[in-house]
Structures are given as C-alpha cells and as structure tokens.
Amino acid sequence: MKRYWINEATAELDRAATALEMSVTIDYAITALVMLITVYIFFHIFQNQIEK
C-alpha cells in the first residue's frame, strides 16, 4: 500500500514539474516576443529619424 502512495506522489510531482516547465517556456516566449516587437518599433523610429 505504501508503495502505491509513493508512486502517486511521484506522479503528482512529475505533473507539477511539467506544468511549471510549460508555463516557464510560455513566459519566455511572451517575453521574447515583447522584446522583439519593442526592438522592431524602436528600429523603425530610429530609421525614420535618420532619413529626415
């Protein structure tokens, strides 16, 4: 019976870790996207300043 509880706990920890990894990956993706958009906008403004 004890072994069953240990297996359940291990599976639960595994699920939690996977969920955490997914959310961290999504956070990184969103951050990278925001950074890219910001850089893109600044680059465009900068380019317009040079052309004037």
PDBQT receptor file of N, H, CA, C and O in Angstrom, charges set to zero:
ATOM      1  N   MET A   1       0.834  -1.208   0.000  1.00  0.00    +0.000 N 
ATOM      2  CA  MET A   1       0.000   0.000   0.000  1.00  0.00    +0.000 C 
ATOM      3  C   MET A   1       0.873   1.265   0.000  1.00  0.00    +0.000 C 
ATOM      4  O   MET A   1       0.594   2.243  -0.694  1.00  0.00    +0.000 OA
ATOM      5  N   LYS A   2       1.948   1.204   0.813  1.00  0.00    +0.000 N 
ATOM      6  H   LYS A   2       2.175   0.410   1.377  1.00  0.00    +0.000 HD
ATOM      7  CA  LYS A   2       2.836   2.358   0.915  1.00  0.00    +0.000 C 
ATOM      8  C   LYS A   2       3.460   2.696  -0.448  1.00  0.00    +0.000 C 
ATOM      9  O   LYS A   2       3.569   3.863  -0.824  1.00  0.00    +0.000 OA
ATOM     10  N   ARG A   3       3.860   1.656  -1.170  1.00  0.00    +0.000 N 
ATOM     11  H   ARG A   3       3.771   0.708  -0.865  1.00  0.00    +0.000 HD
ATOM     12  CA  ARG A   3       4.474   1.851  -2.483  1.00  0.00    +0.000 C 
ATOM     13  C   ARG A   3       3.517   2.605  -3.419  1.00  0.00    +0.000 C 
ATOM     14  O   ARG A   3       3.950   3.451  -4.201  1.00  0.00    +0.000 OA
ATOM     15  N   TYR A   4       2.239   2.298  -3.335  1.00  0.00    +0.000 N 
ATOM     16  H   TYR A   4       1.888   1.610  -2.700  1.00  0.00    +0.000 HD
ATOM     17  CA  TYR A   4       1.233   2.965  -4.172  1.00  0.00    +0.000 C 
ATOM     18  C   TYR A   4       1.217   4.468  -3.890  1.00  0.00    +0.000 C 
ATOM     19  O   TYR A   4       1.171   5.283  -4.812  1.00  0.00    +0.000 OA
ATOM     20  N   TRP A   5       1.257   4.826  -2.589  1.00  0.00    +0.000 N 
ATOM     21  H   TRP A   5       1.294   4.165  -1.840  1.00  0.00    +0.000 HD
ATOM     22  CA  TRP A   5       1.260   6.238  -2.228  1.00  0.00    +0.000 C 
ATOM     23  C   TRP A   5       2.495   6.947  -2.764  1.00  0.00    +0.000 C 
ATOM     24  O   TRP A   5       2.405   8.072  -3.256  1.00  0.00    +0.000 OA
ATOM     25  N   ILE A   6       3.644   6.294  -2.671  1.00  0.00    +0.000 N 
ATOM     26  H   ILE A   6       3.717   5.380  -2.272  1.00  0.00    +0.000 HD
ATOM     27  CA  ILE A   6       4.899   6.873  -3.157  1.00  0.00    +0.000 C 
ATOM     28  C   ILE A   6       4.818   7.093  -4.670  1.00  0.00    +0.000 C 
ATOM     29  O   ILE A   6       5.219   8.139  -5.180  1.00  0.00    +0.000 OA
ATOM     30  N   ASN A   7       4.294   6.090  -5.377  1.00  0.00    +0.000 N 
ATOM     31  H   ASN A   7       3.969   5.240  -4.963  1.00  0.00    +0.000 HD
ATOM     32  CA  ASN A   7       4.142   6.216  -6.826  1.00  0.00    +0.000 C 
ATOM     33  C   ASN A   7       3.212   7.368  -7.190  1.00  0.00    +0.000 C 
ATOM     34  O   ASN A   7       3.487   8.124  -8.122  1.00  0.00    +0.000 OA
ATOM     35  N   GLU A   8       2.103   7.500  -6.449  1.00  0.00    +0.000 N 
ATOM     36  H   GLU A   8       1.879   6.886  -5.692  1.00  0.00    +0.000 HD
ATOM     37  CA  GLU A   8       1.146   8.587  -6.693  1.00  0.00    +0.000 C 
ATOM     38  C   GLU A   8       1.801   9.945  -6.473  1.00  0.00    +0.000 C 
ATOM     39  O   GLU A   8       1.638  10.867  -7.273  1.00  0.00    +0.000 OA
ATOM     40  N   ALA A   9       2.547  10.053  -5.374  1.00  0.00    +0.000 N 
ATOM     41  H   ALA A   9       2.680   9.304  -4.725  1.00  0.00    +0.000 HD
ATOM     42  CA  ALA A   9       3.216  11.316  -5.051  1.00  0.00    +0.000 C 
ATOM     43  C   ALA A   9       4.242  11.674  -6.129  1.00  0.00    +0.000 C 
ATOM     44  O   ALA A   9       4.352  12.828  -6.541  1.00  0.00    +0.000 OA
ATOM     45  N   THR A  10       4.980  10.673  -6.569  1.00  0.00    +0.000 N 
ATOM     46  H   THR A  10       4.891   9.735  -6.234  1.00  0.00    +0.000 HD
ATOM     47  CA  THR A  10       5.996  10.894  -7.613  1.00  0.00    +0.000 C 
ATOM     48  C   THR A  10       5.330  11.355  -8.913  1.00  0.00    +0.000 C 
ATOM     49  O   THR A  10       5.808  12.279  -9.571  1.00  0.00    +0.000 OA
ATOM     50  N   ALA A  11       4.223  10.701  -9.272  1.00  0.00    +0.000 N 
ATOM     51  H   ALA A  11       3.835   9.951  -8.737  1.00  0.00    +0.000 HD
ATOM     52  CA  ALA A  11       3.499  11.072 -10.490  1.00  0.00    +0.000 C 
ATOM     53  C   ALA A  11       2.971  12.498 -10.379  1.00  0.00    +0.000 C 
ATOM     54  O   ALA A  11       3.011  13.256 -11.349  1.00  0.00    +0.000 OA
ATOM     55  N   GLU A  12       2.478  12.862  -9.199  1.00  0.00    +0.000 N 
ATOM     56  H   GLU A  12       2.446  12.246  -8.411  1.00  0.00    +0.000 HD
ATOM     57  CA  GLU A  12       1.944  14.208  -8.967  1.00  0.00    +0.000 C 
ATOM     58  C   GLU A  12       3.046  15.253  -9.098  1.00  0.00    +0.000 C 
ATOM     59  O   GLU A  12       2.850  16.298  -9.718  1.00  0.00    +0.000 OA
ATOM     60  N   LEU A  13       4.204  14.966  -8.511  1.00  0.00    +0.000 N 
ATOM     61  H   LEU A  13       4.363  14.117  -8.008  1.00  0.00    +0.000 HD
ATOM     62  CA  LEU A  13       5.356  15.871  -8.616  1.00  0.00    +0.000 C 
ATOM     63  C   LEU A  13       5.774  16.036 -10.073  1.00  0.00    +0.000 C 
ATOM     64  O   LEU A  13       6.089  17.137 -10.525  1.00  0.00    +0.000 OA
ATOM     65  N   ASP A  14       5.770  14.933 -10.789  1.00  0.00    +0.000 N 
ATOM     66  H   ASP A  14       5.514  14.038 -10.422  1.00  0.00    +0.000 HD
ATOM     67  CA  ASP A  14       6.140  14.943 -12.205  1.00  0.00    +0.000 C 
ATOM     68  C   ASP A  14       5.199  15.840 -12.997  1.00  0.00    +0.000 C 
ATOM     69  O   ASP A  14       5.631  16.629 -13.838  1.00  0.00    +0.000 OA
ATOM     70  N   ARG A  15       3.897  15.707 -12.711  1.00  0.00    +0.000 N 
ATOM     71  H   ARG A  15       3.547  15.067 -12.028  1.00  0.00    +0.000 HD
ATOM     72  CA  ARG A  15       2.893  16.526 -13.401  1.00  0.00    +0.000 C 
ATOM     73  C   ARG A  15       3.099  18.004 -13.082  1.00  0.00    +0.000 C 
ATOM     74  O   ARG A  15       3.026  18.860 -13.964  1.00  0.00    +0.000 OA
ATOM     75  N   ALA A  16       3.356  18.285 -11.815  1.00  0.00    +0.000 N 
ATOM     76  H   ALA A  16       3.414  17.589 -11.099  1.00  0.00    +0.000 HD
ATOM     77  CA  ALA A  16       3.566  19.675 -11.395  1.00  0.00    +0.000 C 
ATOM     78  C   ALA A  16       4.796  20.264 -12.095  1.00  0.00    +0.000 C 
ATOM     79  O   ALA A  16       4.770  21.403 -12.562  1.00  0.00    +0.000 OA
ATOM     80  N   ALA A  17       5.869  19.471 -12.161  1.00  0.00    +0.000 N 
ATOM     81  H   ALA A  17       5.890  18.546 -11.782  1.00  0.00    +0.000 HD
ATOM     82  CA  ALA A  17       7.097  19.933 -12.807  1.00  0.00    +0.000 C 
ATOM     83  C   ALA A  17       6.856  20.211 -14.287  1.00  0.00    +0.000 C 
ATOM     84  O   ALA A  17       7.352  21.202 -14.823  1.00  0.00    +0.000 OA
ATOM     85  N   THR A  18       6.098  19.341 -14.946  1.00  0.00    +0.000 N 
ATOM     86  H   THR A  18       5.695  18.536 -14.510  1.00  0.00    +0.000 HD
ATOM     87  CA  THR A  18       5.803  19.519 -16.367  1.00  0.00    +0.000 C 
ATOM     88  C   THR A  18       4.993  20.786 -16.581  1.00  0.00    +0.000 C 
ATOM     89  O   THR A  18       5.269  21.554 -17.502  1.00  0.00    +0.000 OA
ATOM     90  N   ALA A  19       3.994  21.009 -15.735  1.00  0.00    +0.000 N 
ATOM     91  H   ALA A  19       3.769  20.385 -14.986  1.00  0.00    +0.000 HD
ATOM     92  CA  ALA A  19       3.160  22.209 -15.841  1.00  0.00    +0.000 C 
ATOM     93  C   ALA A  19       4.008  23.454 -15.636  1.00  0.00    +0.000 C 
ATOM     94  O   ALA A  19       3.854  24.446 -16.350  1.00  0.00    +0.000 OA
ATOM     95  N   LEU A  20       4.913  23.397 -14.650  1.00  0.00    +0.000 N 
ATOM     96  H   LEU A  20       5.039  22.592 -14.070  1.00  0.00    +0.000 HD
ATOM     97  CA  LEU A  20       5.791  24.520 -14.356  1.00  0.00    +0.000 C 
ATOM     98  C   LEU A  20       6.695  24.814 -15.550  1.00  0.00    +0.000 C 
ATOM     99  O   LEU A  20       6.871  25.970 -15.935  1.00  0.00    +0.000 OA
ATOM    100  N   GLU A  21       7.268  23.759 -16.133  1.00  0.00    +0.000 N 
ATOM    101  H   GLU A  21       7.126  22.820 -15.820  1.00  0.00    +0.000 HD
ATOM    102  CA  GLU A  21       8.141  23.920 -17.307  1.00  0.00    +0.000 C 
ATOM    103  C   GLU A  21       7.383  24.575 -18.448  1.00  0.00    +0.000 C 
ATOM    104  O   GLU A  21       7.904  25.463 -19.123  1.00  0.00    +0.000 OA
ATOM    105  N   MET A  22       6.150  24.133 -18.661  1.00  0.00    +0.000 N 
ATOM    106  H   MET A  22       5.727  23.412 -18.113  1.00  0.00    +0.000 HD
ATOM    107  CA  MET A  22       5.332  24.686 -19.745  1.00  0.00    +0.000 C 
ATOM    108  C   MET A  22       5.091  26.180 -19.516  1.00  0.00    +0.000 C 
ATOM    109  O   MET A  22       5.264  26.985 -20.431  1.00  0.00    +0.000 OA
ATOM    110  N   SER A  23       4.692  26.550 -18.292  1.00  0.00    +0.000 N 
ATOM    111  H   SER A  23       4.551  25.896 -17.549  1.00  0.00    +0.000 HD
ATOM    112  CA  SER A  23       4.392  27.950 -18.010  1.00  0.00    +0.000 C 
ATOM    113  C   SER A  23       5.657  28.805 -18.123  1.00  0.00    +0.000 C 
ATOM    114  O   SER A  23       5.597  29.938 -18.600  1.00  0.00    +0.000 OA
ATOM    115  N   VAL A  24       6.800  28.268 -17.687  1.00  0.00    +0.000 N 
ATOM    116  H   VAL A  24       6.849  27.348 -17.300  1.00  0.00    +0.000 HD
ATOM    117  CA  VAL A  24       8.064  29.000 -17.799  1.00  0.00    +0.000 C 
ATOM    118  C   VAL A  24       8.410  29.206 -19.271  1.00  0.00    +0.000 C 
ATOM    119  O   VAL A  24       8.836  30.291 -19.668  1.00  0.00    +0.000 OA
ATOM    120  N   THR A  25       8.226  28.155 -20.083  1.00  0.00    +0.000 N 
ATOM    121  H   THR A  25       7.881  27.274 -19.761  1.00  0.00    +0.000 HD
ATOM    122  CA  THR A  25       8.508  28.245 -21.517  1.00  0.00    +0.000 C 
ATOM    123  C   THR A  25       7.611  29.294 -22.166  1.00  0.00    +0.000 C 
ATOM    124  O   THR A  25       8.070  30.091 -22.985  1.00  0.00    +0.000 OA
ATOM    125  N   ILE A  26       6.319  29.291 -21.794  1.00  0.00    +0.000 N 
ATOM    126  H   ILE A  26       5.946  28.644 -21.129  1.00  0.00    +0.000 HD
ATOM    127  CA  ILE A  26       5.374  30.258 -22.347  1.00  0.00    +0.000 C 
ATOM    128  C   ILE A  26       5.775  31.674 -21.923  1.00  0.00    +0.000 C 
ATOM    129  O   ILE A  26       5.727  32.605 -22.726  1.00  0.00    +0.000 OA
ATOM    130  N   ASP A  27       6.175  31.831 -20.646  1.00  0.00    +0.000 N 
ATOM    131  H   ASP A  27       6.214  31.074 -19.993  1.00  0.00    +0.000 HD
ATOM    132  CA  ASP A  27       6.628  33.135 -20.153  1.00  0.00    +0.000 C 
ATOM    133  C   ASP A  27       7.815  33.640 -20.969  1.00  0.00    +0.000 C 
ATOM    134  O   ASP A  27       7.854  34.804 -21.368  1.00  0.00    +0.000 OA
ATOM    135  N   TYR A  28       8.787  32.753 -21.215  1.00  0.00    +0.000 N 
ATOM    136  H   TYR A  28       8.756  31.808 -20.891  1.00  0.00    +0.000 HD
ATOM    137  CA  TYR A  28       9.961  33.133 -22.003  1.00  0.00    +0.000 C 
ATOM    138  C   TYR A  28       9.559  33.527 -23.425  1.00  0.00    +0.000 C 
ATOM    139  O   TYR A  28      10.082  34.493 -23.980  1.00  0.00    +0.000 OA
ATOM    140  N   ALA A  29       8.626  32.772 -24.007  1.00  0.00    +0.000 N 
ATOM    141  H   ALA A  29       8.201  31.987 -23.556  1.00  0.00    +0.000 HD
ATOM    142  CA  ALA A  29       8.176  33.055 -25.371  1.00  0.00    +0.000 C 
ATOM    143  C   ALA A  29       7.504  34.426 -25.439  1.00  0.00    +0.000 C 
ATOM    144  O   ALA A  29       7.759  35.201 -26.361  1.00  0.00    +0.000 OA
ATOM    145  N   ILE A  30       6.641  34.724 -24.457  1.00  0.00    +0.000 N 
ATOM    146  H   ILE A  30       6.434  34.095 -23.708  1.00  0.00    +0.000 HD
ATOM    147  CA  ILE A  30       5.954  36.018 -24.427  1.00  0.00    +0.000 C 
ATOM    148  C   ILE A  30       6.964  37.144 -24.249  1.00  0.00    +0.000 C 
ATOM    149  O   ILE A  30       6.892  38.164 -24.935  1.00  0.00    +0.000 OA
ATOM    150  N   THR A  31       7.905  36.957 -23.329  1.00  0.00    +0.000 N 
ATOM    151  H   THR A  31       7.964  36.129 -22.772  1.00  0.00    +0.000 HD
ATOM    152  CA  THR A  31       8.935  37.975 -23.074  1.00  0.00    +0.000 C 
ATOM    153  C   THR A  31       9.755  38.229 -24.340  1.00  0.00    +0.000 C 
ATOM    154  O   THR A  31      10.010  39.378 -24.703  1.00  0.00    +0.000 OA
ATOM    155  N   ALA A  32      10.163  37.153 -25.006  1.00  0.00    +0.000 N 
ATOM    156  H   ALA A  32       9.956  36.220 -24.711  1.00  0.00    +0.000 HD
ATOM    157  CA  ALA A  32      10.955  37.283 -26.232  1.00  0.00    +0.000 C 
ATOM    158  C   ALA A  32      10.162  38.021 -27.304  1.00  0.00    +0.000 C 
ATOM    159  O   ALA A  32      10.706  38.858 -28.024  1.00  0.00    +0.000 OA
ATOM    160  N   LEU A  33       8.876  37.706 -27.406  1.00  0.00    +0.000 N 
ATOM    161  H   LEU A  33       8.434  37.025 -26.821  1.00  0.00    +0.000 HD
ATOM    162  CA  LEU A  33       8.008  38.339 -28.405  1.00  0.00    +0.000 C 
ATOM    163  C   LEU A  33       7.889  39.836 -28.133  1.00  0.00    +0.000 C 
ATOM    164  O   LEU A  33       8.007  40.652 -29.047  1.00  0.00    +0.000 OA
ATOM    165  N   VAL A  34       7.655  40.188 -26.876  1.00  0.00    +0.000 N 
ATOM    166  H   VAL A  34       7.559  39.525 -26.133  1.00  0.00    +0.000 HD
ATOM    167  CA  VAL A  34       7.544  41.599 -26.495  1.00  0.00    +0.000 C 
ATOM    168  C   VAL A  34       8.847  42.336 -26.791  1.00  0.00    +0.000 C 
ATOM    169  O   VAL A  34       8.831  43.458 -27.298  1.00  0.00    +0.000 OA
ATOM    170  N   MET A  35       9.979  41.698 -26.472  1.00  0.00    +0.000 N 
ATOM    171  H   MET A  35       9.992  40.787 -26.061  1.00  0.00    +0.000 HD
ATOM    172  CA  MET A  35      11.288  42.302 -26.734  1.00  0.00    +0.000 C 
ATOM    173  C   MET A  35      11.468  42.542 -28.235  1.00  0.00    +0.000 C 
ATOM    174  O   MET A  35      11.918  43.611 -28.648  1.00  0.00    +0.000 OA
ATOM    175  N   LEU A  36      11.117  41.548 -29.041  1.00  0.00    +0.000 N 
ATOM    176  H   LEU A  36      10.751  40.680 -28.705  1.00  0.00    +0.000 HD
ATOM    177  CA  LEU A  36      11.261  41.674 -30.490  1.00  0.00    +0.000 C 
ATOM    178  C   LEU A  36      10.413  42.808 -31.032  1.00  0.00    +0.000 C 
ATOM    179  O   LEU A  36      10.880  43.605 -31.845  1.00  0.00    +0.000 OA
ATOM    180  N   ILE A  37       9.157  42.884 -30.581  1.00  0.00    +0.000 N 
ATOM    181  H   ILE A  37       8.777  42.236 -29.920  1.00  0.00    +0.000 HD
ATOM    182  CA  ILE A  37       8.260  43.943 -31.041  1.00  0.00    +0.000 C 
ATOM    183  C   ILE A  37       8.821  45.308 -30.642  1.00  0.00    +0.000 C 
ATOM    184  O   ILE A  37       8.823  46.239 -31.447  1.00  0.00    +0.000 OA
ATOM    185  N   THR A  38       9.297  45.429 -29.405  1.00  0.00    +0.000 N 
ATOM    186  H   THR A  38       9.296  44.672 -28.751  1.00  0.00    +0.000 HD
ATOM    187  CA  THR A  38       9.863  46.691 -28.913  1.00  0.00    +0.000 C 
ATOM    188  C   THR A  38      11.068  47.104 -29.757  1.00  0.00    +0.000 C 
ATOM    189  O   THR A  38      11.171  48.253 -30.186  1.00  0.00    +0.000 OA
ATOM    190  N   VAL A  39      11.973  46.160 -29.988  1.00  0.00    +0.000 N 
ATOM    191  H   VAL A  39      11.889  45.227 -29.639  1.00  0.00    +0.000 HD
ATOM    192  CA  VAL A  39      13.161  46.438 -30.798  1.00  0.00    +0.000 C 
ATOM    193  C   VAL A  39      12.752  46.852 -32.211  1.00  0.00    +0.000 C 
ATOM    194  O   VAL A  39      13.322  47.785 -32.777  1.00  0.00    +0.000 OA
ATOM    195  N   TYR A  40      11.769  46.162 -32.777  1.00  0.00    +0.000 N 
ATOM    196  H   TYR A  40      11.305  45.405 -32.318  1.00  0.00    +0.000 HD
ATOM    197  CA  TYR A  40      11.280  46.451 -34.125  1.00  0.00    +0.000 C 
ATOM    198  C   TYR A  40      10.742  47.879 -34.207  1.00  0.00    +0.000 C 
ATOM    199  O   TYR A  40      11.058  48.619 -35.139  1.00  0.00    +0.000 OA
ATOM    200  N   ILE A  41       9.919  48.259 -33.212  1.00  0.00    +0.000 N 
ATOM    201  H   ILE A  41       9.663  47.658 -32.455  1.00  0.00    +0.000 HD
ATOM    202  CA  ILE A  41       9.334  49.603 -33.195  1.00  0.00    +0.000 C 
ATOM    203  C   ILE A  41      10.433  50.659 -33.057  1.00  0.00    +0.000 C 
ATOM    204  O   ILE A  41      10.447  51.650 -33.787  1.00  0.00    +0.000 OA
ATOM    205  N   PHE A  42      11.363  50.435 -32.102  1.00  0.00    +0.000 N 
ATOM    206  H   PHE A  42      11.352  49.631 -31.508  1.00  0.00    +0.000 HD
ATOM    207  CA  PHE A  42      12.451  51.394 -31.900  1.00  0.00    +0.000 C 
ATOM    208  C   PHE A  42      13.307  51.518 -33.153  1.00  0.00    +0.000 C 
ATOM    209  O   PHE A  42      13.739  52.614 -33.511  1.00  0.00    +0.000 OA
ATOM    210  N   PHE A  43      13.552  50.391 -33.817  1.00  0.00    +0.000 N 
ATOM    211  H   PHE A  43      13.201  49.501 -33.525  1.00  0.00    +0.000 HD
ATOM    212  CA  PHE A  43      14.352  50.403 -35.036  1.00  0.00    +0.000 C 
ATOM    213  C   PHE A  43      13.681  51.251 -36.106  1.00  0.00    +0.000 C 
ATOM    214  O   PHE A  43      14.334  52.023 -36.808  1.00  0.00    +0.000 OA
ATOM    215  N   HIS A  44      12.353  51.096 -36.219  1.00  0.00    +0.000 N 
ATOM    216  H   HIS A  44      11.822  50.469 -35.649  1.00  0.00    +0.000 HD
ATOM    217  CA  HIS A  44      11.604  51.877 -37.211  1.00  0.00    +0.000 C 
ATOM    218  C   HIS A  44      11.664  53.369 -36.894  1.00  0.00    +0.000 C 
ATOM    219  O   HIS A  44      11.883  54.181 -37.793  1.00  0.00    +0.000 OA
ATOM    220  N   ILE A  45      11.472  53.737 -35.630  1.00  0.00    +0.000 N 
ATOM    221  H   ILE A  45      11.293  53.078 -34.900  1.00  0.00    +0.000 HD
ATOM    222  CA  ILE A  45      11.554  55.141 -35.229  1.00  0.00    +0.000 C 
ATOM    223  C   ILE A  45      12.945  55.689 -35.516  1.00  0.00    +0.000 C 
ATOM    224  O   ILE A  45      13.094  56.789 -36.048  1.00  0.00    +0.000 OA
ATOM    225  N   PHE A  46      13.958  54.910 -35.157  1.00  0.00    +0.000 N 
ATOM    226  H   PHE A  46      13.837  54.016 -34.725  1.00  0.00    +0.000 HD
ATOM    227  CA  PHE A  46      15.346  55.291 -35.362  1.00  0.00    +0.000 C 
ATOM    228  C   PHE A  46      15.626  55.507 -36.843  1.00  0.00    +0.000 C 
ATOM    229  O   PHE A  46      16.279  56.478 -37.226  1.00  0.00    +0.000 OA
ATOM    230  N   GLN A  47      15.123  54.589 -37.679  1.00  0.00    +0.000 N 
ATOM    231  H   GLN A  47      14.593  53.800 -37.368  1.00  0.00    +0.000 HD
ATOM    232  CA  GLN A  47      15.333  54.668 -39.129  1.00  0.00    +0.000 C 
ATOM    233  C   GLN A  47      14.668  55.933 -39.679  1.00  0.00    +0.000 C 
ATOM    234  O   GLN A  47      15.242  56.617 -40.526  1.00  0.00    +0.000 OA
ATOM    235  N   ASN A  48      13.476  56.241 -39.208  1.00  0.00    +0.000 N 
ATOM    236  H   ASN A  48      13.010  55.685 -38.520  1.00  0.00    +0.000 HD
ATOM    237  CA  ASN A  48      12.773  57.440 -39.659  1.00  0.00    +0.000 C 
ATOM    238  C   ASN A  48      13.520  58.701 -39.275  1.00  0.00    +0.000 C 
ATOM    239  O   ASN A  48      13.540  59.667 -40.037  1.00  0.00    +0.000 OA
ATOM    240  N   GLN A  49      14.138  58.704 -38.095  1.00  0.00    +0.000 N 
ATOM    241  H   GLN A  49      14.122  57.919 -37.476  1.00  0.00    +0.000 HD
ATOM    242  CA  GLN A  49      14.920  59.856 -37.638  1.00  0.00    +0.000 C 
ATOM    243  C   GLN A  49      16.120  60.073 -38.554  1.00  0.00    +0.000 C 
ATOM    244  O   GLN A  49      16.452  61.212 -38.884  1.00  0.00    +0.000 OA
ATOM    245  N   ILE A  50      16.769  58.988 -38.965  1.00  0.00    +0.000 N 
ATOM    246  H   ILE A  50      16.499  58.063 -38.697  1.00  0.00    +0.000 HD
ATOM    247  CA  ILE A  50      17.956  59.081 -39.820  1.00  0.00    +0.000 C 
ATOM    248  C   ILE A  50      17.568  59.617 -41.214  1.00  0.00    +0.000 C 
ATOM    249  O   ILE A  50      18.277  60.442 -41.790  1.00  0.00    +0.000 OA
ATOM    250  N   GLU A  51      16.440  59.136 -41.736  1.00  0.00    +0.000 N 
ATOM    251  H   GLU A  51      15.864  58.466 -41.267  1.00  0.00    +0.000 HD
ATOM    252  CA  GLU A  51      16.023  59.527 -43.081  1.00  0.00    +0.000 C 
ATOM    253  C   GLU A  51      15.643  60.996 -43.178  1.00  0.00    +0.000 C 
ATOM    254  O   GLU A  51      15.729  61.582 -44.257  1.00  0.00    +0.000 OA
ATOM    255  N   LYS A  52      15.217  61.613 -42.055  1.00  0.00    +0.000 N 
ATOM    256  H   LYS A  52      15.146  61.137 -41.178  1.00  0.00    +0.000 HD
ATOM    257  CA  LYS A  52      14.789  63.025 -42.084  1.00  0.00    +0.000 C 
ATOM    258  C   LYS A  52      15.973  63.971 -42.261  1.00  0.00    +0.000 C 
ATOM    259  O   LYS A  52      15.789  65.188 -42.306  1.00  0.00    +0.000 OA
TER     260      LYS A  52
